[in-house]
Amino acid sequence: MNLALLAPCNYYCGNCILYKKNKCLGCSKETEKAKAQEKTFCDIYLCAKDDKLITCSSCRSYPCEKYDKGIFAESFIKWIREKLKEP
């Protein structure tokens, strides 16, 4: 396992279809891209970064409401479907 592909939400990006198809920039770059558009890519990523955590499971508040609304939320699934439609 490449630990660089472990997202703060504990999802392994190496298993992600978007990563495999080079359609995801990764948490850090997707966050920068969203921030430039005055949007938020992932609350989990921002929280873990603010708390200087590698993964949110290291947090005393884990699992919190951010995690409960995280990567498997309807908005994430919609994002994946949209990215897969892109050429």
mmCIF file of the C-alpha atoms, coordinates in Angstrom:
data_MODEL
# 
_entry.id   MODEL 
# 
loop_
_atom_site.group_PDB 
_atom_site.id 
_atom_site.type_symbol 
_atom_site.label_atom_id 
_atom_site.label_alt_id 
_atom_site.label_comp_id 
_atom_site.label_asym_id 
_atom_site.label_entity_id 
_atom_site.label_seq_id 
_atom_site.pdbx_PDB_ins_code 
_atom_site.Cartn_x 
_atom_site.Cartn_y 
_atom_site.Cartn_z 
_atom_site.occupancy 
_atom_site.B_iso_or_equiv 
_atom_site.pdbx_formal_charge 
_atom_site.auth_seq_id 
_atom_site.auth_comp_id 
_atom_site.auth_asym_id 
_atom_site.auth_atom_id 
_atom_site.pdbx_PDB_model_num 
ATOM 1  C CA . MET A 1 1  ? 0.000   0.000  0.000   1.00 0.00 ? 1  MET A CA 1 
ATOM 2  C CA . ASN A 1 2  ? 1.259   3.442  -0.932  1.00 0.00 ? 2  ASN A CA 1 
ATOM 3  C CA . LEU A 1 3  ? 0.556   5.602  2.141   1.00 0.00 ? 3  LEU A CA 1 
ATOM 4  C CA . ALA A 1 4  ? 0.613   8.719  -0.038  1.00 0.00 ? 4  ALA A CA 1 
ATOM 5  C CA . LEU A 1 5  ? -2.671  7.451  -1.497  1.00 0.00 ? 5  LEU A CA 1 
ATOM 6  C CA . LEU A 1 6  ? -4.393  7.197  1.880   1.00 0.00 ? 6  LEU A CA 1 
ATOM 7  C CA . ALA A 1 7  ? -6.887  10.057 2.197   1.00 0.00 ? 7  ALA A CA 1 
ATOM 8  C CA . PRO A 1 8  ? -7.711  11.660 5.574   1.00 0.00 ? 8  PRO A CA 1 
ATOM 9  C CA . CYS A 1 9  ? -11.128 9.972  5.454   1.00 0.00 ? 9  CYS A CA 1 
ATOM 10 C CA . ASN A 1 10 ? -9.279  6.605  5.442   1.00 0.00 ? 10 ASN A CA 1 
ATOM 11 C CA . TYR A 1 11 ? -10.270 5.909  1.844   1.00 0.00 ? 11 TYR A CA 1 
ATOM 12 C CA . TYR A 1 12 ? -7.462  4.394  -0.212  1.00 0.00 ? 12 TYR A CA 1 
ATOM 13 C CA . CYS A 1 13 ? -7.258  6.418  -3.402  1.00 0.00 ? 13 CYS A CA 1 
ATOM 14 C CA . GLY A 1 14 ? -5.457  3.574  -5.147  1.00 0.00 ? 14 GLY A CA 1 
ATOM 15 C CA . ASN A 1 15 ? -8.842  1.800  -5.225  1.00 0.00 ? 15 ASN A CA 1 
ATOM 16 C CA . CYS A 1 16 ? -10.719 4.763  -6.677  1.00 0.00 ? 16 CYS A CA 1 
ATOM 17 C CA . ILE A 1 17 ? -11.886 4.591  -10.281 1.00 0.00 ? 17 ILE A CA 1 
ATOM 18 C CA . LEU A 1 18 ? -11.255 8.327  -10.707 1.00 0.00 ? 18 LEU A CA 1 
ATOM 19 C CA . TYR A 1 19 ? -7.660  7.965  -9.566  1.00 0.00 ? 19 TYR A CA 1 
ATOM 20 C CA . LYS A 1 20 ? -7.144  4.960  -11.828 1.00 0.00 ? 20 LYS A CA 1 
ATOM 21 C CA . LYS A 1 21 ? -8.496  6.924  -14.809 1.00 0.00 ? 21 LYS A CA 1 
ATOM 22 C CA . ASN A 1 22 ? -6.424  10.025 -13.916 1.00 0.00 ? 22 ASN A CA 1 
ATOM 23 C CA . LYS A 1 23 ? -9.599  12.054 -13.361 1.00 0.00 ? 23 LYS A CA 1 
ATOM 24 C CA . CYS A 1 24 ? -8.904  12.983 -9.726  1.00 0.00 ? 24 CYS A CA 1 
ATOM 25 C CA . LEU A 1 25 ? -6.137  15.313 -8.679  1.00 0.00 ? 25 LEU A CA 1 
ATOM 26 C CA . GLY A 1 26 ? -6.090  13.992 -5.112  1.00 0.00 ? 26 GLY A CA 1 
ATOM 27 C CA . CYS A 1 27 ? -7.368  15.645 -1.952  1.00 0.00 ? 27 CYS A CA 1 
ATOM 28 C CA . SER A 1 28 ? -4.760  18.362 -1.751  1.00 0.00 ? 28 SER A CA 1 
ATOM 29 C CA . LYS A 1 29 ? -4.994  19.542 -5.355  1.00 0.00 ? 29 LYS A CA 1 
ATOM 30 C CA . GLU A 1 30 ? -8.777  19.127 -5.575  1.00 0.00 ? 30 GLU A CA 1 
ATOM 31 C CA . THR A 1 31 ? -9.025  21.248 -2.407  1.00 0.00 ? 31 THR A CA 1 
ATOM 32 C CA . GLU A 1 32 ? -6.806  23.977 -3.916  1.00 0.00 ? 32 GLU A CA 1 
ATOM 33 C CA . LYS A 1 33 ? -8.838  23.928 -7.132  1.00 0.00 ? 33 LYS A CA 1 
ATOM 34 C CA . ALA A 1 34 ? -12.134 24.224 -5.224  1.00 0.00 ? 34 ALA A CA 1 
ATOM 35 C CA . LYS A 1 35 ? -10.765 26.975 -2.977  1.00 0.00 ? 35 LYS A CA 1 
ATOM 36 C CA . ALA A 1 36 ? -9.795  29.024 -6.052  1.00 0.00 ? 36 ALA A CA 1 
ATOM 37 C CA . GLN A 1 37 ? -13.448 28.754 -7.114  1.00 0.00 ? 37 GLN A CA 1 
ATOM 38 C CA . GLU A 1 38 ? -14.592 29.738 -3.604  1.00 0.00 ? 38 GLU A CA 1 
ATOM 39 C CA . LYS A 1 39 ? -15.942 26.216 -3.017  1.00 0.00 ? 39 LYS A CA 1 
ATOM 40 C CA . THR A 1 40 ? -15.146 23.395 -0.622  1.00 0.00 ? 40 THR A CA 1 
ATOM 41 C CA . PHE A 1 41 ? -13.980 20.069 -1.987  1.00 0.00 ? 41 PHE A CA 1 
ATOM 42 C CA . CYS A 1 42 ? -14.017 18.084 1.263   1.00 0.00 ? 42 CYS A CA 1 
ATOM 43 C CA . ASP A 1 43 ? -14.716 19.115 4.845   1.00 0.00 ? 43 ASP A CA 1 
ATOM 44 C CA . ILE A 1 44 ? -12.943 16.007 6.087   1.00 0.00 ? 44 ILE A CA 1 
ATOM 45 C CA . TYR A 1 45 ? -9.714  16.926 4.312   1.00 0.00 ? 45 TYR A CA 1 
ATOM 46 C CA . LEU A 1 46 ? -9.820  20.498 5.619   1.00 0.00 ? 46 LEU A CA 1 
ATOM 47 C CA . CYS A 1 47 ? -10.518 19.385 9.183   1.00 0.00 ? 47 CYS A CA 1 
ATOM 48 C CA . ALA A 1 48 ? -7.729  16.790 9.186   1.00 0.00 ? 48 ALA A CA 1 
ATOM 49 C CA . LYS A 1 49 ? -5.306  19.317 7.700   1.00 0.00 ? 49 LYS A CA 1 
ATOM 50 C CA . ASP A 1 50 ? -6.255  21.963 10.294  1.00 0.00 ? 50 ASP A CA 1 
ATOM 51 C CA . ASP A 1 51 ? -5.754  19.438 13.105  1.00 0.00 ? 51 ASP A CA 1 
ATOM 52 C CA . LYS A 1 52 ? -2.501  18.172 11.524  1.00 0.00 ? 52 LYS A CA 1 
ATOM 53 C CA . LEU A 1 53 ? -3.829  14.614 11.272  1.00 0.00 ? 53 LEU A CA 1 
ATOM 54 C CA . ILE A 1 54 ? -2.844  12.076 8.647   1.00 0.00 ? 54 ILE A CA 1 
ATOM 55 C CA . THR A 1 55 ? -6.246  10.422 8.918   1.00 0.00 ? 55 THR A CA 1 
ATOM 56 C CA . CYS A 1 56 ? -9.312  11.545 10.801  1.00 0.00 ? 56 CYS A CA 1 
ATOM 57 C CA . SER A 1 57 ? -9.493  8.219  12.633  1.00 0.00 ? 57 SER A CA 1 
ATOM 58 C CA . SER A 1 58 ? -6.654  9.606  14.773  1.00 0.00 ? 58 SER A CA 1 
ATOM 59 C CA . CYS A 1 59 ? -8.971  12.353 16.012  1.00 0.00 ? 59 CYS A CA 1 
ATOM 60 C CA . ARG A 1 60 ? -10.553 12.191 19.460  1.00 0.00 ? 60 ARG A CA 1 
ATOM 61 C CA . SER A 1 61 ? -13.914 13.148 17.889  1.00 0.00 ? 61 SER A CA 1 
ATOM 62 C CA . TYR A 1 62 ? -13.882 10.369 15.288  1.00 0.00 ? 62 TYR A CA 1 
ATOM 63 C CA . PRO A 1 63 ? -16.366 9.553  13.856  1.00 0.00 ? 63 PRO A CA 1 
ATOM 64 C CA . CYS A 1 64 ? -17.890 13.003 13.802  1.00 0.00 ? 64 CYS A CA 1 
ATOM 65 C CA . GLU A 1 65 ? -20.716 14.492 11.760  1.00 0.00 ? 65 GLU A CA 1 
ATOM 66 C CA . LYS A 1 66 ? -18.261 15.565 9.035   1.00 0.00 ? 66 LYS A CA 1 
ATOM 67 C CA . TYR A 1 67 ? -17.211 11.968 8.625   1.00 0.00 ? 67 TYR A CA 1 
ATOM 68 C CA . ASP A 1 68 ? -20.809 10.785 8.630   1.00 0.00 ? 68 ASP A CA 1 
ATOM 69 C CA . LYS A 1 69 ? -21.482 13.145 5.693   1.00 0.00 ? 69 LYS A CA 1 
ATOM 70 C CA . GLY A 1 70 ? -18.192 12.286 4.021   1.00 0.00 ? 70 GLY A CA 1 
ATOM 71 C CA . ILE A 1 71 ? -17.044 10.376 1.018   1.00 0.00 ? 71 ILE A CA 1 
ATOM 72 C CA . PHE A 1 72 ? -20.010 8.055  0.663   1.00 0.00 ? 72 PHE A CA 1 
ATOM 73 C CA . ALA A 1 73 ? -22.511 10.897 0.828   1.00 0.00 ? 73 ALA A CA 1 
ATOM 74 C CA . GLU A 1 74 ? -24.798 11.424 -2.126  1.00 0.00 ? 74 GLU A CA 1 
ATOM 75 C CA . SER A 1 75 ? -22.791 14.507 -3.156  1.00 0.00 ? 75 SER A CA 1 
ATOM 76 C CA . PHE A 1 76 ? -19.598 12.446 -3.432  1.00 0.00 ? 76 PHE A CA 1 
ATOM 77 C CA . ILE A 1 77 ? -21.275 9.778  -5.552  1.00 0.00 ? 77 ILE A CA 1 
ATOM 78 C CA . LYS A 1 78 ? -22.701 12.522 -7.793  1.00 0.00 ? 78 LYS A CA 1 
ATOM 79 C CA . TRP A 1 79 ? -19.198 14.057 -8.118  1.00 0.00 ? 79 TRP A CA 1 
ATOM 80 C CA . ILE A 1 80 ? -17.751 10.689 -9.175  1.00 0.00 ? 80 ILE A CA 1 
ATOM 81 C CA . ARG A 1 81 ? -20.473 10.189 -11.784 1.00 0.00 ? 81 ARG A CA 1 
ATOM 82 C CA . GLU A 1 82 ? -19.915 13.663 -13.223 1.00 0.00 ? 82 GLU A CA 1 
ATOM 83 C CA . LYS A 1 83 ? -16.139 13.183 -13.364 1.00 0.00 ? 83 LYS A CA 1 
ATOM 84 C CA . LEU A 1 84 ? -16.582 9.857  -15.164 1.00 0.00 ? 84 LEU A CA 1 
ATOM 85 C CA . LYS A 1 85 ? -18.664 11.585 -17.863 1.00 0.00 ? 85 LYS A CA 1 
ATOM 86 C CA . GLU A 1 86 ? -15.857 14.062 -18.622 1.00 0.00 ? 86 GLU A CA 1 
ATOM 87 C CA . PRO A 1 87 ? -13.750 13.259 -21.689 1.00 0.00 ? 87 PRO A CA 1 
# 
